[in-house]
């Protein structure tokens, strides 16, 4: 009898505590009211990533709880590693700091886990406005205008850093096709790399998406300033039917699997991420607000005006794709690293 009385009292106490805890959780704010939101991008001003972040910043505030002011900020450095490290270990975890990383960061921890100060699997992925198809192309003043001529003539391609997309893509092309491509690194944004073309410092660009060309650099096609010669895709984009896909140059099953790993970040497009180890409920608020922004009529109207195609990728899908990428065998990962010129 005493045990039953004690057990009954204990059950009642636990129920009371659970009820109070549930009420407290229900009342706890999932997003702080009245605080300014900082929306970052991992590049310097200029270029498609910066433009995309600022376009989202103009509309997402009205879909966040309390309609906060959203301030766009730039955090370039180390091919987006600086911003990824900041989100992982320093940024506020209350939803007031998040932003647009470069898509290649998705596989960064896969290749160099010991070197990174962050873990992409732990970041809170919010979503992407669109996947992309990267291309390499010649500038109209380049001494080389045909892909086959790269077997005998060298071109110069600008890049951000040794771990960024430009260096990786040119290395892959050199190894799979024998193309003579030299990269000059140290640029801070797509805008700076385009200026390099205009100043005659470089002959073309790599790791620039077809989507970016249409939205940010319409003169590239309208004035025939830029001629794509290869696309980094599993298969040819419908609008680039005459441009070979890099997968067509794979010489073995291992190379095909390695390229599948390398090309996975294309699905990330323009990925927005928030800090690691956030309250899942707060992550859900950010994801819902981002999804609402992607459907916002005013946002869609501006995107259409700028010829920026919106093909929204949910944050949960990005998280699932990361799990798949990081499940590839070591042999495949090692070959992917080797193709990119990594050891």
C-alpha beads as a LAMMPS data file, in Angstrom:
LAMMPS data file: protein, C-alpha beads

343 atoms
342 bonds

1 atom types
1 bond types

-500.0 500.0 xlo xhi
-500.0 500.0 ylo yhi
-500.0 500.0 zlo zhi

Masses

1 110.0

Atoms # bond

1 1 1 0.000 0.000 0.000
2 1 1 2.798 2.378 0.887
3 1 1 4.459 1.634 -2.481
4 1 1 1.236 2.325 -4.356
5 1 1 0.773 5.600 -2.495
6 1 1 4.376 6.603 -3.153
7 1 1 4.155 5.565 -6.817
8 1 1 0.931 7.486 -7.249
9 1 1 2.431 10.596 -5.666
10 1 1 5.546 10.279 -7.793
11 1 1 3.499 9.906 -10.975
12 1 1 1.456 12.970 -10.086
13 1 1 4.603 14.959 -9.354
14 1 1 6.188 13.937 -12.647
15 1 1 2.998 14.822 -14.512
16 1 1 2.935 18.224 -12.835
17 1 1 6.588 18.848 -13.632
18 1 1 6.140 17.703 -17.234
19 1 1 3.125 19.923 -17.604
20 1 1 4.949 22.911 -16.238
21 1 1 7.974 22.131 -18.397
22 1 1 5.808 21.791 -21.485
23 1 1 4.103 25.101 -20.716
24 1 1 7.460 26.763 -20.202
25 1 1 8.720 25.392 -23.494
26 1 1 5.564 26.510 -25.246
27 1 1 6.010 30.007 -23.872
28 1 1 9.746 30.194 -24.662
29 1 1 10.371 32.345 -27.748
30 1 1 11.677 30.365 -30.722
31 1 1 12.846 33.589 -32.325
32 1 1 13.798 36.742 -30.385
33 1 1 11.482 39.684 -30.914
34 1 1 12.914 43.094 -31.670
35 1 1 16.452 41.946 -32.547
36 1 1 18.124 42.795 -35.833
37 1 1 18.989 39.833 -38.048
38 1 1 22.410 39.648 -39.722
39 1 1 22.329 37.861 -43.065
40 1 1 25.820 36.994 -44.312
41 1 1 27.392 35.900 -47.570
42 1 1 30.819 34.270 -47.818
43 1 1 32.101 36.606 -50.548
44 1 1 33.018 40.242 -50.984
45 1 1 30.423 42.600 -52.513
46 1 1 29.687 41.908 -56.170
47 1 1 28.926 38.649 -57.918
48 1 1 25.927 36.332 -57.914
49 1 1 26.277 35.034 -54.353
50 1 1 26.252 38.581 -52.978
51 1 1 23.328 39.549 -55.210
52 1 1 21.367 36.442 -54.133
53 1 1 21.930 37.077 -50.431
54 1 1 20.818 40.696 -50.754
55 1 1 17.718 39.751 -52.719
56 1 1 16.702 37.302 -49.979
57 1 1 17.524 39.916 -47.315
58 1 1 15.035 42.341 -48.876
59 1 1 12.089 39.976 -48.374
60 1 1 12.749 37.392 -45.654
61 1 1 12.217 39.899 -42.820
62 1 1 8.482 40.025 -43.397
63 1 1 8.304 36.238 -43.068
64 1 1 10.333 35.999 -39.841
65 1 1 8.493 36.319 -36.498
66 1 1 8.149 39.973 -35.524
67 1 1 9.221 41.182 -38.989
68 1 1 12.776 42.095 -37.889
69 1 1 15.161 44.339 -39.773
70 1 1 17.536 42.207 -41.839
71 1 1 21.018 43.632 -42.434
72 1 1 23.107 42.150 -45.278
73 1 1 26.767 41.577 -44.421
74 1 1 29.806 40.213 -46.251
75 1 1 32.252 37.755 -44.696
76 1 1 34.734 36.656 -47.379
77 1 1 37.740 34.522 -46.614
78 1 1 39.330 31.123 -47.285
79 1 1 36.774 29.991 -49.868
80 1 1 33.848 30.348 -47.392
81 1 1 35.704 28.526 -44.602
82 1 1 35.885 31.717 -42.536
83 1 1 32.121 32.140 -42.530
84 1 1 31.481 28.418 -42.014
85 1 1 33.778 28.458 -38.977
86 1 1 31.993 31.543 -37.648
87 1 1 28.579 29.899 -37.995
88 1 1 29.858 26.720 -36.385
89 1 1 31.419 28.171 -33.258
90 1 1 30.774 31.903 -32.793
91 1 1 27.448 33.034 -34.276
92 1 1 24.364 33.536 -32.133
93 1 1 22.174 30.430 -32.082
94 1 1 18.884 32.297 -31.620
95 1 1 18.176 32.661 -35.343
96 1 1 19.553 36.180 -35.730
97 1 1 22.678 35.150 -37.648
98 1 1 22.731 32.973 -40.746
99 1 1 23.609 33.331 -44.396
100 1 1 24.722 32.099 -47.795
101 1 1 27.786 29.868 -47.985
102 1 1 29.466 28.769 -51.224
103 1 1 28.148 25.439 -52.494
104 1 1 31.591 23.799 -52.512
105 1 1 31.670 24.009 -48.722
106 1 1 29.244 21.066 -48.713
107 1 1 32.066 18.593 -49.354
108 1 1 34.838 20.482 -47.573
109 1 1 34.800 18.430 -44.372
110 1 1 34.701 15.251 -46.479
111 1 1 38.088 16.037 -48.014
112 1 1 39.958 17.738 -45.157
113 1 1 38.262 16.886 -41.847
114 1 1 41.383 17.443 -39.745
115 1 1 41.959 20.932 -41.148
116 1 1 38.480 22.361 -40.697
117 1 1 37.242 24.361 -37.733
118 1 1 33.682 23.368 -38.580
119 1 1 31.596 20.336 -39.541
120 1 1 29.125 20.795 -42.389
121 1 1 27.043 17.906 -41.027
122 1 1 26.411 19.907 -37.856
123 1 1 25.506 23.198 -39.524
124 1 1 21.785 23.946 -39.730
125 1 1 20.912 24.010 -43.434
126 1 1 18.020 26.356 -44.204
127 1 1 17.520 25.947 -47.954
128 1 1 18.586 27.140 -51.391
129 1 1 16.755 29.228 -53.993
130 1 1 17.991 26.926 -56.748
131 1 1 20.451 24.207 -57.734
132 1 1 22.994 25.178 -60.386
133 1 1 24.981 23.968 -63.369
134 1 1 28.539 25.284 -63.353
135 1 1 30.375 26.025 -66.584
136 1 1 33.854 26.938 -67.737
137 1 1 34.025 29.358 -70.626
138 1 1 36.265 31.541 -72.744
139 1 1 36.140 35.347 -72.658
140 1 1 35.713 36.848 -76.104
141 1 1 39.266 38.264 -76.085
142 1 1 40.866 34.931 -75.172
143 1 1 43.525 33.648 -77.580
144 1 1 41.806 30.261 -77.315
145 1 1 38.181 29.877 -78.414
146 1 1 37.903 26.112 -78.950
147 1 1 38.059 23.445 -76.269
148 1 1 40.285 21.195 -78.385
149 1 1 42.858 23.970 -78.701
150 1 1 43.518 23.698 -74.952
151 1 1 45.645 20.663 -75.777
152 1 1 48.331 22.971 -77.179
153 1 1 47.559 26.497 -75.890
154 1 1 47.306 27.657 -72.283
155 1 1 44.578 29.852 -70.814
156 1 1 44.502 31.691 -67.481
157 1 1 41.499 31.291 -65.152
158 1 1 40.987 33.464 -62.010
159 1 1 39.986 31.852 -58.719
160 1 1 39.224 32.552 -55.077
161 1 1 41.468 30.026 -53.340
162 1 1 43.104 26.617 -53.624
163 1 1 40.088 24.972 -51.979
164 1 1 37.453 26.807 -54.020
165 1 1 35.665 25.671 -57.153
166 1 1 37.854 27.321 -59.784
167 1 1 41.027 25.484 -58.755
168 1 1 39.192 22.174 -58.398
169 1 1 37.430 22.358 -61.757
170 1 1 40.542 23.355 -63.702
171 1 1 42.480 20.503 -62.064
172 1 1 39.787 18.008 -63.063
173 1 1 39.784 19.242 -66.649
174 1 1 43.567 19.087 -66.852
175 1 1 43.662 15.513 -65.565
176 1 1 40.725 14.127 -67.549
177 1 1 41.290 15.943 -70.851
178 1 1 44.882 17.206 -70.839
179 1 1 43.676 20.816 -71.061
180 1 1 46.361 23.423 -70.410
181 1 1 44.823 25.725 -67.786
182 1 1 46.630 27.914 -65.267
183 1 1 44.762 29.413 -62.311
184 1 1 45.558 32.717 -60.618
185 1 1 44.128 32.705 -57.098
186 1 1 43.352 35.408 -54.557
187 1 1 40.208 37.045 -55.926
188 1 1 37.444 37.729 -53.396
189 1 1 34.260 37.490 -55.463
190 1 1 32.746 36.708 -58.822
191 1 1 32.654 40.428 -59.522
192 1 1 36.421 40.707 -59.078
193 1 1 36.986 37.736 -61.365
194 1 1 34.823 39.311 -64.064
195 1 1 36.870 42.499 -63.760
196 1 1 39.951 40.358 -64.316
197 1 1 38.479 39.296 -67.656
198 1 1 37.698 42.871 -68.630
199 1 1 41.210 44.016 -67.674
200 1 1 42.817 41.239 -69.671
201 1 1 44.272 39.497 -66.611
202 1 1 42.478 36.253 -67.449
203 1 1 41.083 34.432 -70.476
204 1 1 37.959 32.837 -69.012
205 1 1 36.139 31.680 -65.924
206 1 1 35.267 28.385 -64.257
207 1 1 32.915 27.571 -61.390
208 1 1 30.421 30.141 -62.597
209 1 1 26.885 28.824 -62.837
210 1 1 24.749 29.075 -65.937
211 1 1 22.085 30.495 -63.640
212 1 1 24.457 33.264 -62.544
213 1 1 25.308 34.130 -66.118
214 1 1 21.641 34.576 -67.008
215 1 1 20.780 36.633 -63.922
216 1 1 23.890 38.615 -63.016
217 1 1 25.850 38.771 -66.261
218 1 1 23.281 38.933 -69.093
219 1 1 25.791 40.655 -71.395
220 1 1 27.886 37.484 -71.318
221 1 1 25.393 35.878 -73.688
222 1 1 23.570 38.879 -75.196
223 1 1 26.826 40.404 -76.442
224 1 1 28.554 37.055 -76.949
225 1 1 31.261 37.930 -74.432
226 1 1 31.459 34.482 -72.846
227 1 1 31.512 31.096 -74.569
228 1 1 30.967 28.000 -72.357
229 1 1 33.211 25.102 -73.370
230 1 1 32.347 22.546 -70.664
231 1 1 29.633 22.147 -68.047
232 1 1 30.136 20.512 -64.668
233 1 1 27.086 18.301 -64.616
234 1 1 26.075 14.651 -64.706
235 1 1 24.338 15.338 -68.025
236 1 1 23.956 18.275 -70.392
237 1 1 21.714 21.177 -69.386
238 1 1 18.801 21.574 -71.859
239 1 1 19.942 25.127 -72.644
240 1 1 23.539 23.969 -73.216
241 1 1 22.948 21.011 -75.479
242 1 1 26.098 21.682 -77.549
243 1 1 28.405 21.987 -74.532
244 1 1 29.929 18.712 -73.250
245 1 1 29.354 17.653 -69.656
246 1 1 32.453 16.793 -67.635
247 1 1 31.000 13.348 -66.890
248 1 1 31.519 12.526 -70.574
249 1 1 35.290 12.642 -70.012
250 1 1 35.341 10.054 -67.205
251 1 1 37.615 7.162 -68.115
252 1 1 36.537 4.590 -65.508
253 1 1 33.751 3.661 -63.114
254 1 1 35.858 5.044 -60.276
255 1 1 36.173 8.384 -62.070
256 1 1 32.427 8.460 -62.687
257 1 1 31.711 7.856 -58.997
258 1 1 34.314 10.443 -58.009
259 1 1 32.684 13.005 -60.294
260 1 1 29.313 12.180 -58.777
261 1 1 30.732 13.140 -55.379
262 1 1 32.362 16.283 -56.767
263 1 1 29.184 17.374 -58.536
264 1 1 26.942 16.876 -55.487
265 1 1 27.348 20.526 -54.362
266 1 1 25.664 21.619 -57.599
267 1 1 22.406 20.563 -55.947
268 1 1 23.173 23.035 -53.141
269 1 1 23.246 25.936 -55.570
270 1 1 23.137 28.989 -53.294
271 1 1 22.898 27.316 -49.860
272 1 1 21.807 29.220 -46.768
273 1 1 22.955 27.824 -43.423
274 1 1 22.596 28.727 -39.762
275 1 1 24.821 27.881 -36.772
276 1 1 25.494 24.371 -35.512
277 1 1 23.642 22.858 -32.551
278 1 1 20.641 25.176 -32.746
279 1 1 17.270 24.492 -31.150
280 1 1 15.476 22.357 -33.795
281 1 1 12.373 24.487 -33.322
282 1 1 14.332 27.631 -34.191
283 1 1 15.790 25.908 -37.248
284 1 1 12.226 25.050 -38.274
285 1 1 11.248 28.730 -37.946
286 1 1 14.112 29.772 -40.232
287 1 1 13.302 27.045 -42.749
288 1 1 9.613 27.967 -42.815
289 1 1 10.439 31.652 -43.211
290 1 1 12.878 30.894 -46.016
291 1 1 10.328 28.675 -47.762
292 1 1 7.724 31.437 -47.491
293 1 1 10.199 33.891 -49.013
294 1 1 10.723 31.578 -51.975
295 1 1 6.957 31.809 -52.641
296 1 1 6.669 35.543 -51.971
297 1 1 5.123 37.219 -55.060
298 1 1 7.361 40.296 -54.742
299 1 1 10.470 38.149 -54.339
300 1 1 9.495 36.028 -57.345
301 1 1 8.791 39.147 -59.400
302 1 1 12.269 40.548 -58.688
303 1 1 13.863 37.179 -59.402
304 1 1 12.024 36.960 -62.727
305 1 1 13.043 40.504 -63.611
306 1 1 16.654 39.576 -62.960
307 1 1 16.241 36.275 -64.848
308 1 1 17.093 34.312 -61.713
309 1 1 15.297 30.960 -61.840
310 1 1 13.788 29.889 -58.511
311 1 1 13.727 26.116 -58.010
312 1 1 13.590 25.995 -54.211
313 1 1 15.550 23.250 -52.439
314 1 1 14.389 22.687 -48.804
315 1 1 16.950 22.631 -46.019
316 1 1 15.960 19.094 -45.042
317 1 1 16.828 17.913 -48.566
318 1 1 20.267 19.527 -48.294
319 1 1 20.799 17.791 -44.953
320 1 1 19.803 14.417 -46.462
321 1 1 22.113 14.903 -49.453
322 1 1 25.015 15.591 -47.098
323 1 1 24.415 12.264 -45.365
324 1 1 24.565 10.527 -48.758
325 1 1 27.745 12.326 -49.792
326 1 1 29.510 11.469 -46.559
327 1 1 28.557 7.818 -46.958
328 1 1 30.681 7.238 -50.073
329 1 1 33.580 4.727 -49.719
330 1 1 37.062 6.045 -48.945
331 1 1 38.361 4.869 -52.337
332 1 1 35.869 7.129 -54.113
333 1 1 36.591 10.089 -51.833
334 1 1 40.345 9.677 -52.341
335 1 1 39.904 9.661 -56.117
336 1 1 37.713 12.766 -55.910
337 1 1 40.446 14.528 -53.935
338 1 1 43.112 13.449 -56.403
339 1 1 41.146 14.791 -59.370
340 1 1 40.946 18.138 -57.611
341 1 1 44.680 18.211 -57.011
342 1 1 44.366 17.476 -53.282
343 1 1 46.479 14.989 -51.361

Bonds

1 1 1 2
2 1 2 3
3 1 3 4
4 1 4 5
5 1 5 6
6 1 6 7
7 1 7 8
8 1 8 9
9 1 9 10
10 1 10 11
11 1 11 12
12 1 12 13
13 1 13 14
14 1 14 15
15 1 15 16
16 1 16 17
17 1 17 18
18 1 18 19
19 1 19 20
20 1 20 21
21 1 21 22
22 1 22 23
23 1 23 24
24 1 24 25
25 1 25 26
26 1 26 27
27 1 27 28
28 1 28 29
29 1 29 30
30 1 30 31
31 1 31 32
32 1 32 33
33 1 33 34
34 1 34 35
35 1 35 36
36 1 36 37
37 1 37 38
38 1 38 39
39 1 39 40
40 1 40 41
41 1 41 42
42 1 42 43
43 1 43 44
44 1 44 45
45 1 45 46
46 1 46 47
47 1 47 48
48 1 48 49
49 1 49 50
50 1 50 51
51 1 51 52
52 1 52 53
53 1 53 54
54 1 54 55
55 1 55 56
56 1 56 57
57 1 57 58
58 1 58 59
59 1 59 60
60 1 60 61
61 1 61 62
62 1 62 63
63 1 63 64
64 1 64 65
65 1 65 66
66 1 66 67
67 1 67 68
68 1 68 69
69 1 69 70
70 1 70 71
71 1 71 72
72 1 72 73
73 1 73 74
74 1 74 75
75 1 75 76
76 1 76 77
77 1 77 78
78 1 78 79
79 1 79 80
80 1 80 81
81 1 81 82
82 1 82 83
83 1 83 84
84 1 84 85
85 1 85 86
86 1 86 87
87 1 87 88
88 1 88 89
89 1 89 90
90 1 90 91
91 1 91 92
92 1 92 93
93 1 93 94
94 1 94 95
95 1 95 96
96 1 96 97
97 1 97 98
98 1 98 99
99 1 99 100
100 1 100 101
101 1 101 102
102 1 102 103
103 1 103 104
104 1 104 105
105 1 105 106
106 1 106 107
107 1 107 108
108 1 108 109
109 1 109 110
110 1 110 111
111 1 111 112
112 1 112 113
113 1 113 114
114 1 114 115
115 1 115 116
116 1 116 117
117 1 117 118
118 1 118 119
119 1 119 120
120 1 120 121
121 1 121 122
122 1 122 123
123 1 123 124
124 1 124 125
125 1 125 126
126 1 126 127
127 1 127 128
128 1 128 129
129 1 129 130
130 1 130 131
131 1 131 132
132 1 132 133
133 1 133 134
134 1 134 135
135 1 135 136
136 1 136 137
137 1 137 138
138 1 138 139
139 1 139 140
140 1 140 141
141 1 141 142
142 1 142 143
143 1 143 144
144 1 144 145
145 1 145 146
146 1 146 147
147 1 147 148
148 1 148 149
149 1 149 150
150 1 150 151
151 1 151 152
152 1 152 153
153 1 153 154
154 1 154 155
155 1 155 156
156 1 156 157
157 1 157 158
158 1 158 159
159 1 159 160
160 1 160 161
161 1 161 162
162 1 162 163
163 1 163 164
164 1 164 165
165 1 165 166
166 1 166 167
167 1 167 168
168 1 168 169
169 1 169 170
170 1 170 171
171 1 171 172
172 1 172 173
173 1 173 174
174 1 174 175
175 1 175 176
176 1 176 177
177 1 177 178
178 1 178 179
179 1 179 180
180 1 180 181
181 1 181 182
182 1 182 183
183 1 183 184
184 1 184 185
185 1 185 186
186 1 186 187
187 1 187 188
188 1 188 189
189 1 189 190
190 1 190 191
191 1 191 192
192 1 192 193
193 1 193 194
194 1 194 195
195 1 195 196
196 1 196 197
197 1 197 198
198 1 198 199
199 1 199 200
200 1 200 201
201 1 201 202
202 1 202 203
203 1 203 204
204 1 204 205
205 1 205 206
206 1 206 207
207 1 207 208
208 1 208 209
209 1 209 210
210 1 210 211
211 1 211 212
212 1 212 213
213 1 213 214
214 1 214 215
215 1 215 216
216 1 216 217
217 1 217 218
218 1 218 219
219 1 219 220
220 1 220 221
221 1 221 222
222 1 222 223
223 1 223 224
224 1 224 225
225 1 225 226
226 1 226 227
227 1 227 228
228 1 228 229
229 1 229 230
230 1 230 231
231 1 231 232
232 1 232 233
233 1 233 234
234 1 234 235
235 1 235 236
236 1 236 237
237 1 237 238
238 1 238 239
239 1 239 240
240 1 240 241
241 1 241 242
242 1 242 243
243 1 243 244
244 1 244 245
245 1 245 246
246 1 246 247
247 1 247 248
248 1 248 249
249 1 249 250
250 1 250 251
251 1 251 252
252 1 252 253
253 1 253 254
254 1 254 255
255 1 255 256
256 1 256 257
257 1 257 258
258 1 258 259
259 1 259 260
260 1 260 261
261 1 261 262
262 1 262 263
263 1 263 264
264 1 264 265
265 1 265 266
266 1 266 267
267 1 267 268
268 1 268 269
269 1 269 270
270 1 270 271
271 1 271 272
272 1 272 273
273 1 273 274
274 1 274 275
275 1 275 276
276 1 276 277
277 1 277 278
278 1 278 279
279 1 279 280
280 1 280 281
281 1 281 282
282 1 282 283
283 1 283 284
284 1 284 285
285 1 285 286
286 1 286 287
287 1 287 288
288 1 288 289
289 1 289 290
290 1 290 291
291 1 291 292
292 1 292 293
293 1 293 294
294 1 294 295
295 1 295 296
296 1 296 297
297 1 297 298
298 1 298 299
299 1 299 300
300 1 300 301
301 1 301 302
302 1 302 303
303 1 303 304
304 1 304 305
305 1 305 306
306 1 306 307
307 1 307 308
308 1 308 309
309 1 309 310
310 1 310 311
311 1 311 312
312 1 312 313
313 1 313 314
314 1 314 315
315 1 315 316
316 1 316 317
317 1 317 318
318 1 318 319
319 1 319 320
320 1 320 321
321 1 321 322
322 1 322 323
323 1 323 324
324 1 324 325
325 1 325 326
326 1 326 327
327 1 327 328
328 1 328 329
329 1 329 330
330 1 330 331
331 1 331 332
332 1 332 333
333 1 333 334
334 1 334 335
335 1 335 336
336 1 336 337
337 1 337 338
338 1 338 339
339 1 339 340
340 1 340 341
341 1 341 342
342 1 342 343
